[in-house]
Amino acid sequence: MTYQTKGTCATKIDFEIKDGKVCNVVFAGGCNGNTQGVARLVEGMPAEEVIKRLKGIKCGFKSTSCPDQLANAVSAALNA
């Protein structure tokens, strides 16, 4: 799935949900080290747990962040 982010330096997130687990997360743009770290940390994690852990994280004065956008993306995929 490809998710177009809103309000972050990353412009999109590609990912899959297999057997209820998040995998193959790749951010386009954003802080390279941070987005790679987030992607590796959530690899194989249950989708609901990704949402629970990342939802609501903010980046500086922004109302969202790349982790928050990933939570939104996973939530959207589950509700599709």
PyMOL Python script that loads the backbone (N, CA, C, O; Angstrom):
from pymol import cmd

cmd.read_pdbstr("""\
ATOM      1  N   MET A   1       0.846  -1.170   0.000  1.00  0.00           N
ATOM      2  CA  MET A   1       0.000   0.000   0.000  1.00  0.00           C
ATOM      3  C   MET A   1       0.894   1.237   0.000  1.00  0.00           C
ATOM      4  O   MET A   1       1.975   1.229   0.590  1.00  0.00           O
ATOM      5  N   THR A   2       0.449   2.273  -0.649  1.00  0.00           N
ATOM      6  CA  THR A   2       1.132   3.556  -0.625  1.00  0.00           C
ATOM      7  C   THR A   2       0.224   4.574   0.044  1.00  0.00           C
ATOM      8  O   THR A   2      -0.945   4.712  -0.316  1.00  0.00           O
ATOM      9  N   TYR A   3       0.772   5.282   1.017  1.00  0.00           N
ATOM     10  CA  TYR A   3       0.027   6.303   1.754  1.00  0.00           C
ATOM     11  C   TYR A   3       0.699   7.645   1.522  1.00  0.00           C
ATOM     12  O   TYR A   3       1.899   7.790   1.754  1.00  0.00           O
ATOM     13  N   GLN A   4      -0.069   8.626   1.066  1.00  0.00           N
ATOM     14  CA  GLN A   4       0.436   9.991   0.868  1.00  0.00           C
ATOM     15  C   GLN A   4       0.354  10.718   2.202  1.00  0.00           C
ATOM     16  O   GLN A   4      -0.734  10.916   2.743  1.00  0.00           O
ATOM     17  N   THR A   5       1.494  11.109   2.724  1.00  0.00           N
ATOM     18  CA  THR A   5       1.523  11.757   4.032  1.00  0.00           C
ATOM     19  C   THR A   5       1.025  13.194   3.955  1.00  0.00           C
ATOM     20  O   THR A   5       0.949  13.789   2.880  1.00  0.00           O
ATOM     21  N   LYS A   6       0.691  13.726   5.108  1.00  0.00           N
ATOM     22  CA  LYS A   6       0.213  15.109   5.220  1.00  0.00           C
ATOM     23  C   LYS A   6       0.948  15.776   6.375  1.00  0.00           C
ATOM     24  O   LYS A   6       0.907  15.284   7.502  1.00  0.00           O
ATOM     25  N   GLY A   7       1.624  16.899   6.101  1.00  0.00           N
ATOM     26  CA  GLY A   7       2.244  17.680   7.162  1.00  0.00           C
ATOM     27  C   GLY A   7       3.609  17.221   7.619  1.00  0.00           C
ATOM     28  O   GLY A   7       4.074  17.640   8.679  1.00  0.00           O
ATOM     29  N   THR A   8       4.268  16.365   6.844  1.00  0.00           N
ATOM     30  CA  THR A   8       5.606  15.892   7.220  1.00  0.00           C
ATOM     31  C   THR A   8       6.586  16.075   6.069  1.00  0.00           C
ATOM     32  O   THR A   8       6.191  16.318   4.929  1.00  0.00           O
ATOM     33  N   CYS A   9       7.864  15.956   6.389  1.00  0.00           N
ATOM     34  CA  CYS A   9       8.903  16.037   5.358  1.00  0.00           C
ATOM     35  C   CYS A   9       8.837  14.822   4.427  1.00  0.00           C
ATOM     36  O   CYS A   9       9.088  14.940   3.227  1.00  0.00           O
ATOM     37  N   ALA A  10       8.503  13.666   4.980  1.00  0.00           N
ATOM     38  CA  ALA A  10       8.293  12.489   4.139  1.00  0.00           C
ATOM     39  C   ALA A  10       7.036  12.721   3.306  1.00  0.00           C
ATOM     40  O   ALA A  10       6.039  13.235   3.812  1.00  0.00           O
ATOM     41  N   THR A  11       7.086  12.345   2.041  1.00  0.00           N
ATOM     42  CA  THR A  11       5.952  12.599   1.154  1.00  0.00           C
ATOM     43  C   THR A  11       5.023  11.405   0.997  1.00  0.00           C
ATOM     44  O   THR A  11       3.847  11.564   0.668  1.00  0.00           O
ATOM     45  N   LYS A  12       5.556  10.203   1.233  1.00  0.00           N
ATOM     46  CA  LYS A  12       4.713   9.011   1.152  1.00  0.00           C
ATOM     47  C   LYS A  12       5.347   7.882   1.937  1.00  0.00           C
ATOM     48  O   LYS A  12       6.536   7.909   2.253  1.00  0.00           O
ATOM     49  N   ILE A  13       4.527   6.890   2.246  1.00  0.00           N
ATOM     50  CA  ILE A  13       4.986   5.695   2.947  1.00  0.00           C
ATOM     51  C   ILE A  13       4.459   4.489   2.183  1.00  0.00           C
ATOM     52  O   ILE A  13       3.259   4.377   1.934  1.00  0.00           O
ATOM     53  N   ASP A  14       5.361   3.593   1.815  1.00  0.00           N
ATOM     54  CA  ASP A  14       4.978   2.314   1.222  1.00  0.00           C
ATOM     55  C   ASP A  14       5.126   1.247   2.302  1.00  0.00           C
ATOM     56  O   ASP A  14       6.105   1.253   3.049  1.00  0.00           O
ATOM     57  N   PHE A  15       4.167   0.337   2.390  1.00  0.00           N
ATOM     58  CA  PHE A  15       4.213  -0.723   3.392  1.00  0.00           C
ATOM     59  C   PHE A  15       3.239  -1.829   3.019  1.00  0.00           C
ATOM     60  O   PHE A  15       2.418  -1.681   2.114  1.00  0.00           O
ATOM     61  N   GLU A  16       3.348  -2.929   3.729  1.00  0.00           N
ATOM     62  CA  GLU A  16       2.420  -4.053   3.561  1.00  0.00           C
ATOM     63  C   GLU A  16       1.933  -4.488   4.936  1.00  0.00           C
ATOM     64  O   GLU A  16       2.593  -4.262   5.950  1.00  0.00           O
ATOM     65  N   ILE A  17       0.780  -5.108   4.947  1.00  0.00           N
ATOM     66  CA  ILE A  17       0.294  -5.784   6.143  1.00  0.00           C
ATOM     67  C   ILE A  17       0.071  -7.231   5.746  1.00  0.00           C
ATOM     68  O   ILE A  17      -0.781  -7.536   4.911  1.00  0.00           O
ATOM     69  N   LYS A  18       0.845  -8.118   6.353  1.00  0.00           N
ATOM     70  CA  LYS A  18       0.740  -9.555   6.077  1.00  0.00           C
ATOM     71  C   LYS A  18       0.393 -10.267   7.374  1.00  0.00           C
ATOM     72  O   LYS A  18       1.085 -10.112   8.381  1.00  0.00           O
ATOM     73  N   ASP A  19      -0.666 -11.036   7.348  1.00  0.00           N
ATOM     74  CA  ASP A  19      -1.113 -11.773   8.537  1.00  0.00           C
ATOM     75  C   ASP A  19      -1.237 -10.861   9.744  1.00  0.00           C
ATOM     76  O   ASP A  19      -0.905 -11.251  10.864  1.00  0.00           O
ATOM     77  N   GLY A  20      -1.723  -9.629   9.509  1.00  0.00           N
ATOM     78  CA  GLY A  20      -1.944  -8.687  10.591  1.00  0.00           C
ATOM     79  C   GLY A  20      -0.712  -7.966  11.089  1.00  0.00           C
ATOM     80  O   GLY A  20      -0.778  -7.212  12.060  1.00  0.00           O
ATOM     81  N   LYS A  21       0.430  -8.194  10.423  1.00  0.00           N
ATOM     82  CA  LYS A  21       1.685  -7.577  10.857  1.00  0.00           C
ATOM     83  C   LYS A  21       2.210  -6.627   9.792  1.00  0.00           C
ATOM     84  O   LYS A  21       2.081  -6.883   8.595  1.00  0.00           O
ATOM     85  N   VAL A  22       2.804  -5.526  10.241  1.00  0.00           N
ATOM     86  CA  VAL A  22       3.343  -4.505   9.347  1.00  0.00           C
ATOM     87  C   VAL A  22       4.727  -4.930   8.870  1.00  0.00           C
ATOM     88  O   VAL A  22       5.553  -5.382   9.663  1.00  0.00           O
ATOM     89  N   CYS A  23       4.975  -4.781   7.570  1.00  0.00           N
ATOM     90  CA  CYS A  23       6.284  -5.141   7.028  1.00  0.00           C
ATOM     91  C   CYS A  23       6.604  -4.304   5.795  1.00  0.00           C
ATOM     92  O   CYS A  23       5.732  -3.674   5.197  1.00  0.00           O
ATOM     93  N   ASN A  24       7.876  -4.319   5.440  1.00  0.00           N
ATOM     94  CA  ASN A  24       8.383  -3.644   4.234  1.00  0.00           C
ATOM     95  C   ASN A  24       8.047  -2.157   4.201  1.00  0.00           C
ATOM     96  O   ASN A  24       7.619  -1.635   3.172  1.00  0.00           O
ATOM     97  N   VAL A  25       8.242  -1.473   5.336  1.00  0.00           N
ATOM     98  CA  VAL A  25       7.959  -0.042   5.425  1.00  0.00           C
ATOM     99  C   VAL A  25       9.102   0.752   4.793  1.00  0.00           C
ATOM    100  O   VAL A  25      10.269   0.549   5.127  1.00  0.00           O
ATOM    101  N   VAL A  26       8.752   1.653   3.881  1.00  0.00           N
ATOM    102  CA  VAL A  26       9.734   2.524   3.240  1.00  0.00           C
ATOM    103  C   VAL A  26       9.137   3.929   3.156  1.00  0.00           C
ATOM    104  O   VAL A  26       8.073   4.131   2.570  1.00  0.00           O
ATOM    105  N   PHE A  27       9.833   4.889   3.748  1.00  0.00           N
ATOM    106  CA  PHE A  27       9.420   6.288   3.672  1.00  0.00           C
ATOM    107  C   PHE A  27      10.121   6.941   2.496  1.00  0.00           C
ATOM    108  O   PHE A  27      11.287   6.647   2.230  1.00  0.00           O
ATOM    109  N   ALA A  28       9.425   7.828   1.785  1.00  0.00           N
ATOM    110  CA  ALA A  28      10.033   8.653   0.733  1.00  0.00           C
ATOM    111  C   ALA A  28      10.236  10.034   1.335  1.00  0.00           C
ATOM    112  O   ALA A  28       9.268  10.724   1.653  1.00  0.00           O
ATOM    113  N   GLY A  29      11.479  10.436   1.492  1.00  0.00           N
ATOM    114  CA  GLY A  29      11.796  11.712   2.114  1.00  0.00           C
ATOM    115  C   GLY A  29      11.842  11.584   3.616  1.00  0.00           C
ATOM    116  O   GLY A  29      11.840  10.480   4.160  1.00  0.00           O
ATOM    117  N   GLY A  30      11.884  12.716   4.280  1.00  0.00           N
ATOM    118  CA  GLY A  30      11.969  12.719   5.732  1.00  0.00           C
ATOM    119  C   GLY A  30      13.408  12.585   6.191  1.00  0.00           C
ATOM    120  O   GLY A  30      14.328  12.544   5.374  1.00  0.00           O
ATOM    121  N   CYS A  31      13.600  12.518   7.485  1.00  0.00           N
ATOM    122  CA  CYS A  31      14.935  12.354   8.077  1.00  0.00           C
ATOM    123  C   CYS A  31      15.342  10.897   7.902  1.00  0.00           C
ATOM    124  O   CYS A  31      14.819  10.014   8.581  1.00  0.00           O
ATOM    125  N   ASN A  32      16.263  10.655   7.004  1.00  0.00           N
ATOM    126  CA  ASN A  32      16.603   9.305   6.567  1.00  0.00           C
ATOM    127  C   ASN A  32      16.886   8.345   7.719  1.00  0.00           C
ATOM    128  O   ASN A  32      16.338   7.243   7.750  1.00  0.00           O
ATOM    129  N   GLY A  33      17.718   8.738   8.650  1.00  0.00           N
ATOM    130  CA  GLY A  33      18.047   7.842   9.761  1.00  0.00           C
ATOM    131  C   GLY A  33      16.842   7.538  10.623  1.00  0.00           C
ATOM    132  O   GLY A  33      16.635   6.392  11.023  1.00  0.00           O
ATOM    133  N   ASN A  34      16.048   8.549  10.913  1.00  0.00           N
ATOM    134  CA  ASN A  34      14.870   8.351  11.754  1.00  0.00           C
ATOM    135  C   ASN A  34      13.833   7.473  11.070  1.00  0.00           C
ATOM    136  O   ASN A  34      13.272   6.575  11.697  1.00  0.00           O
ATOM    137  N   THR A  35      13.575   7.723   9.793  1.00  0.00           N
ATOM    138  CA  THR A  35      12.549   6.929   9.114  1.00  0.00           C
ATOM    139  C   THR A  35      13.006   5.482   8.935  1.00  0.00           C
ATOM    140  O   THR A  35      12.193   4.562   9.015  1.00  0.00           O
ATOM    141  N   GLN A  36      14.307   5.275   8.692  1.00  0.00           N
ATOM    142  CA  GLN A  36      14.812   3.903   8.616  1.00  0.00           C
ATOM    143  C   GLN A  36      14.674   3.210   9.967  1.00  0.00           C
ATOM    144  O   GLN A  36      14.327   2.031  10.039  1.00  0.00           O
ATOM    145  N   GLY A  37      14.950   3.957  11.037  1.00  0.00           N
ATOM    146  CA  GLY A  37      14.825   3.389  12.377  1.00  0.00           C
ATOM    147  C   GLY A  37      13.403   2.988  12.699  1.00  0.00           C
ATOM    148  O   GLY A  37      13.159   1.896  13.212  1.00  0.00           O
ATOM    149  N   VAL A  38      12.462   3.871  12.399  1.00  0.00           N
ATOM    150  CA  VAL A  38      11.048   3.557  12.636  1.00  0.00           C
ATOM    151  C   VAL A  38      10.639   2.334  11.823  1.00  0.00           C
ATOM    152  O   VAL A  38       9.969   1.435  12.332  1.00  0.00           O
ATOM    153  N   ALA A  39      11.046   2.308  10.560  1.00  0.00           N
ATOM    154  CA  ALA A  39      10.691   1.184   9.686  1.00  0.00           C
ATOM    155  C   ALA A  39      11.217  -0.135  10.240  1.00  0.00           C
ATOM    156  O   ALA A  39      10.508  -1.141  10.222  1.00  0.00           O
ATOM    157  N   ARG A  40      12.431  -0.139  10.722  1.00  0.00           N
ATOM    158  CA  ARG A  40      13.003  -1.376  11.272  1.00  0.00           C
ATOM    159  C   ARG A  40      12.346  -1.777  12.585  1.00  0.00           C
ATOM    160  O   ARG A  40      12.139  -2.962  12.849  1.00  0.00           O
ATOM    161  N   LEU A  41      12.025  -0.792  13.397  1.00  0.00           N
ATOM    162  CA  LEU A  41      11.404  -1.101  14.690  1.00  0.00           C
ATOM    163  C   LEU A  41      10.015  -1.708  14.549  1.00  0.00           C
ATOM    164  O   LEU A  41       9.630  -2.561  15.348  1.00  0.00           O
ATOM    165  N   VAL A  42       9.258  -1.278  13.543  1.00  0.00           N
ATOM    166  CA  VAL A  42       7.892  -1.801  13.399  1.00  0.00           C
ATOM    167  C   VAL A  42       7.826  -3.070  12.547  1.00  0.00           C
ATOM    168  O   VAL A  42       6.769  -3.695  12.463  1.00  0.00           O
ATOM    169  N   GLU A  43       8.926  -3.458  11.921  1.00  0.00           N
ATOM    170  CA  GLU A  43       8.941  -4.641  11.060  1.00  0.00           C
ATOM    171  C   GLU A  43       8.454  -5.866  11.834  1.00  0.00           C
ATOM    172  O   GLU A  43       9.040  -6.242  12.849  1.00  0.00           O
ATOM    173  N   GLY A  44       7.383  -6.479  11.347  1.00  0.00           N
ATOM    174  CA  GLY A  44       6.837  -7.685  11.971  1.00  0.00           C
ATOM    175  C   GLY A  44       5.938  -7.422  13.169  1.00  0.00           C
ATOM    176  O   GLY A  44       5.435  -8.363  13.783  1.00  0.00           O
ATOM    177  N   MET A  45       5.732  -6.158  13.508  1.00  0.00           N
ATOM    178  CA  MET A  45       4.899  -5.807  14.659  1.00  0.00           C
ATOM    179  C   MET A  45       3.419  -5.871  14.252  1.00  0.00           C
ATOM    180  O   MET A  45       3.067  -5.497  13.134  1.00  0.00           O
ATOM    181  N   PRO A  46       2.564  -6.340  15.149  1.00  0.00           N
ATOM    182  CA  PRO A  46       1.136  -6.341  14.842  1.00  0.00           C
ATOM    183  C   PRO A  46       0.662  -4.921  14.502  1.00  0.00           C
ATOM    184  O   PRO A  46       1.067  -3.950  15.141  1.00  0.00           O
ATOM    185  N   ALA A  47      -0.188  -4.822  13.503  1.00  0.00           N
ATOM    186  CA  ALA A  47      -0.654  -3.522  13.019  1.00  0.00           C
ATOM    187  C   ALA A  47      -1.276  -2.693  14.136  1.00  0.00           C
ATOM    188  O   ALA A  47      -1.003  -1.497  14.232  1.00  0.00           O
ATOM    189  N   GLU A  48      -2.089  -3.289  14.967  1.00  0.00           N
ATOM    190  CA  GLU A  48      -2.741  -2.552  16.059  1.00  0.00           C
ATOM    191  C   GLU A  48      -1.716  -1.998  17.042  1.00  0.00           C
ATOM    192  O   GLU A  48      -1.918  -0.923  17.608  1.00  0.00           O
ATOM    193  N   GLU A  49      -0.622  -2.719  17.249  1.00  0.00           N
ATOM    194  CA  GLU A  49       0.432  -2.260  18.158  1.00  0.00           C
ATOM    195  C   GLU A  49       1.177  -1.071  17.564  1.00  0.00           C
ATOM    196  O   GLU A  49       1.550  -0.150  18.289  1.00  0.00           O
ATOM    197  N   VAL A  50       1.396  -1.083  16.246  1.00  0.00           N
ATOM    198  CA  VAL A  50       2.030   0.053  15.572  1.00  0.00           C
ATOM    199  C   VAL A  50       1.185   1.303  15.787  1.00  0.00           C
ATOM    200  O   VAL A  50       1.712   2.362  16.128  1.00  0.00           O
ATOM    201  N   ILE A  51      -0.112   1.181  15.588  1.00  0.00           N
ATOM    202  CA  ILE A  51      -1.015   2.318  15.773  1.00  0.00           C
ATOM    203  C   ILE A  51      -0.947   2.805  17.219  1.00  0.00           C
ATOM    204  O   ILE A  51      -0.807   4.003  17.467  1.00  0.00           O
ATOM    205  N   LYS A  52      -1.045   1.894  18.158  1.00  0.00           N
ATOM    206  CA  LYS A  52      -1.043   2.225  19.583  1.00  0.00           C
ATOM    207  C   LYS A  52       0.230   2.969  19.985  1.00  0.00           C
ATOM    208  O   LYS A  52       0.164   3.939  20.741  1.00  0.00           O
ATOM    209  N   ARG A  53       1.376   2.531  19.495  1.00  0.00           N
ATOM    210  CA  ARG A  53       2.650   3.118  19.901  1.00  0.00           C
ATOM    211  C   ARG A  53       2.974   4.439  19.202  1.00  0.00           C
ATOM    212  O   ARG A  53       3.609   5.310  19.796  1.00  0.00           O
ATOM    213  N   LEU A  54       2.546   4.596  17.950  1.00  0.00           N
ATOM    214  CA  LEU A  54       2.983   5.748  17.164  1.00  0.00           C
ATOM    215  C   LEU A  54       1.969   6.876  17.042  1.00  0.00           C
ATOM    216  O   LEU A  54       2.347   8.014  16.766  1.00  0.00           O
ATOM    217  N   LYS A  55       0.688   6.583  17.244  1.00  0.00           N
ATOM    218  CA  LYS A  55      -0.365   7.584  17.084  1.00  0.00           C
ATOM    219  C   LYS A  55      -0.148   8.756  18.039  1.00  0.00           C
ATOM    220  O   LYS A  55       0.058   8.571  19.238  1.00  0.00           O
ATOM    221  N   GLY A  56      -0.198   9.965  17.479  1.00  0.00           N
ATOM    222  CA  GLY A  56      -0.124  11.165  18.295  1.00  0.00           C
ATOM    223  C   GLY A  56       1.265  11.745  18.510  1.00  0.00           C
ATOM    224  O   GLY A  56       1.399  12.804  19.124  1.00  0.00           O
ATOM    225  N   ILE A  57       2.305  11.074  18.016  1.00  0.00           N
ATOM    226  CA  ILE A  57       3.658  11.627  18.147  1.00  0.00           C
ATOM    227  C   ILE A  57       3.763  12.864  17.258  1.00  0.00           C
ATOM    228  O   ILE A  57       3.327  12.859  16.107  1.00  0.00           O
ATOM    229  N   LYS A  58       4.348  13.921  17.815  1.00  0.00           N
ATOM    230  CA  LYS A  58       4.498  15.171  17.068  1.00  0.00           C
ATOM    231  C   LYS A  58       5.973  15.431  16.795  1.00  0.00           C
ATOM    232  O   LYS A  58       6.845  14.951  17.519  1.00  0.00           O
ATOM    233  N   CYS A  59       6.240  16.196  15.745  1.00  0.00           N
ATOM    234  CA  CYS A  59       7.599  16.568  15.358  1.00  0.00           C
ATOM    235  C   CYS A  59       7.737  18.078  15.530  1.00  0.00           C
ATOM    236  O   CYS A  59       7.176  18.852  14.754  1.00  0.00           O
ATOM    237  N   GLY A  60       8.480  18.488  16.542  1.00  0.00           N
ATOM    238  CA  GLY A  60       8.656  19.914  16.791  1.00  0.00           C
ATOM    239  C   GLY A  60       7.321  20.600  17.001  1.00  0.00           C
ATOM    240  O   GLY A  60       6.521  20.177  17.836  1.00  0.00           O
ATOM    241  N   PHE A  61       7.079  21.666  16.237  1.00  0.00           N
ATOM    242  CA  PHE A  61       5.836  22.420  16.359  1.00  0.00           C
ATOM    243  C   PHE A  61       4.748  21.918  15.419  1.00  0.00           C
ATOM    244  O   PHE A  61       3.652  22.477  15.378  1.00  0.00           O
ATOM    245  N   LYS A  62       5.048  20.862  14.665  1.00  0.00           N
ATOM    246  CA  LYS A  62       4.048  20.297  13.746  1.00  0.00           C
ATOM    247  C   LYS A  62       3.016  19.510  14.543  1.00  0.00           C
ATOM    248  O   LYS A  62       3.298  19.039  15.645  1.00  0.00           O
ATOM    249  N   SER A  63       1.835  19.371  13.985  1.00  0.00           N
ATOM    250  CA  SER A  63       0.769  18.624  14.670  1.00  0.00           C
ATOM    251  C   SER A  63       0.846  17.128  14.401  1.00  0.00           C
ATOM    252  O   SER A  63       0.011  16.364  14.886  1.00  0.00           O
ATOM    253  N   THR A  64       1.851  16.703  13.625  1.00  0.00           N
ATOM    254  CA  THR A  64       2.019  15.295  13.270  1.00  0.00           C
ATOM    255  C   THR A  64       3.513  15.001  13.146  1.00  0.00           C
ATOM    256  O   THR A  64       4.347  15.860  13.430  1.00  0.00           O
ATOM    257  N   SER A  65       3.841  13.789  12.723  1.00  0.00           N
ATOM    258  CA  SER A  65       5.225  13.364  12.527  1.00  0.00           C
ATOM    259  C   SER A  65       5.224  12.178  11.574  1.00  0.00           C
ATOM    260  O   SER A  65       4.162  11.662  11.223  1.00  0.00           O
ATOM    261  N   CYS A  66       6.390  11.751  11.159  1.00  0.00           N
ATOM    262  CA  CYS A  66       6.454  10.561  10.307  1.00  0.00           C
ATOM    263  C   CYS A  66       5.912   9.320  11.026  1.00  0.00           C
ATOM    264  O   CYS A  66       5.170   8.551  10.415  1.00  0.00           O
ATOM    265  N   PRO A  67       6.259   9.093  12.312  1.00  0.00           N
ATOM    266  CA  PRO A  67       5.656   7.953  13.004  1.00  0.00           C
ATOM    267  C   PRO A  67       4.132   8.062  13.104  1.00  0.00           C
ATOM    268  O   PRO A  67       3.428   7.067  12.928  1.00  0.00           O
ATOM    269  N   ASP A  68       3.622   9.261  13.386  1.00  0.00           N
ATOM    270  CA  ASP A  68       2.178   9.464  13.456  1.00  0.00           C
ATOM    271  C   ASP A  68       1.531   9.191  12.103  1.00  0.00           C
ATOM    272  O   ASP A  68       0.455   8.595  12.036  1.00  0.00           O
ATOM    273  N   GLN A  69       2.175   9.620  11.036  1.00  0.00           N
ATOM    274  CA  GLN A  69       1.644   9.371   9.691  1.00  0.00           C
ATOM    275  C   GLN A  69       1.643   7.876   9.377  1.00  0.00           C
ATOM    276  O   GLN A  69       0.739   7.386   8.700  1.00  0.00           O
ATOM    277  N   LEU A  70       2.646   7.154   9.864  1.00  0.00           N
ATOM    278  CA  LEU A  70       2.649   5.698   9.674  1.00  0.00           C
ATOM    279  C   LEU A  70       1.467   5.073  10.424  1.00  0.00           C
ATOM    280  O   LEU A  70       0.808   4.172   9.905  1.00  0.00           O
ATOM    281  N   ALA A  71       1.204   5.549  11.633  1.00  0.00           N
ATOM    282  CA  ALA A  71       0.044   5.054  12.387  1.00  0.00           C
ATOM    283  C   ALA A  71      -1.239   5.320  11.599  1.00  0.00           C
ATOM    284  O   ALA A  71      -2.110   4.454  11.526  1.00  0.00           O
ATOM    285  N   ASN A  72      -1.360   6.506  11.013  1.00  0.00           N
ATOM    286  CA  ASN A  72      -2.542   6.831  10.201  1.00  0.00           C
ATOM    287  C   ASN A  72      -2.632   5.932   8.987  1.00  0.00           C
ATOM    288  O   ASN A  72      -3.719   5.490   8.616  1.00  0.00           O
ATOM    289  N   ALA A  73      -1.494   5.660   8.366  1.00  0.00           N
ATOM    290  CA  ALA A  73      -1.469   4.812   7.172  1.00  0.00           C
ATOM    291  C   ALA A  73      -1.917   3.384   7.510  1.00  0.00           C
ATOM    292  O   ALA A  73      -2.719   2.790   6.789  1.00  0.00           O
ATOM    293  N   VAL A  74      -1.400   2.854   8.589  1.00  0.00           N
ATOM    294  CA  VAL A  74      -1.762   1.490   9.002  1.00  0.00           C
ATOM    295  C   VAL A  74      -3.241   1.435   9.369  1.00  0.00           C
ATOM    296  O   VAL A  74      -3.936   0.482   9.016  1.00  0.00           O
ATOM    297  N   SER A  75      -3.715   2.439  10.067  1.00  0.00           N
ATOM    298  CA  SER A  75      -5.137   2.502  10.429  1.00  0.00           C
ATOM    299  C   SER A  75      -6.014   2.547   9.179  1.00  0.00           C
ATOM    300  O   SER A  75      -7.023   1.848   9.096  1.00  0.00           O
ATOM    301  N   ALA A  76      -5.626   3.367   8.216  1.00  0.00           N
ATOM    302  CA  ALA A  76      -6.385   3.465   6.960  1.00  0.00           C
ATOM    303  C   ALA A  76      -6.410   2.120   6.232  1.00  0.00           C
ATOM    304  O   ALA A  76      -7.436   1.726   5.677  1.00  0.00           O
ATOM    305  N   ALA A  77      -5.281   1.424   6.238  1.00  0.00           N
ATOM    306  CA  ALA A  77      -5.208   0.125   5.557  1.00  0.00           C
ATOM    307  C   ALA A  77      -6.122  -0.897   6.247  1.00  0.00           C
ATOM    308  O   ALA A  77      -6.771  -1.701   5.578  1.00  0.00           O
ATOM    309  N   LEU A  78      -6.169  -0.866   7.554  1.00  0.00           N
ATOM    310  CA  LEU A  78      -7.022  -1.813   8.288  1.00  0.00           C
ATOM    311  C   LEU A  78      -8.499  -1.518   8.075  1.00  0.00           C
ATOM    312  O   LEU A  78      -9.333  -2.423   8.103  1.00  0.00           O
ATOM    313  N   ASN A  79      -8.814  -0.256   7.864  1.00  0.00           N
ATOM    314  CA  ASN A  79     -10.216   0.145   7.682  1.00  0.00           C
ATOM    315  C   ASN A  79     -10.661   0.167   6.228  1.00  0.00           C
ATOM    316  O   ASN A  79     -11.807   0.507   5.933  1.00  0.00           O
ATOM    317  N   ALA A  80      -9.769  -0.192   5.327  1.00  0.00           N
ATOM    318  CA  ALA A  80     -10.095  -0.163   3.888  1.00  0.00           C
ATOM    319  C   ALA A  80     -10.990  -1.343   3.512  1.00  0.00           C
ATOM    320  O   ALA A  80     -11.367  -1.486   2.349  1.00  0.00           O
TER     321      ALA A  80
END
""", "prot")
cmd.dss("prot")
cmd.show_as("cartoon", "prot")
cmd.util.cbc("prot")
cmd.orient("prot")
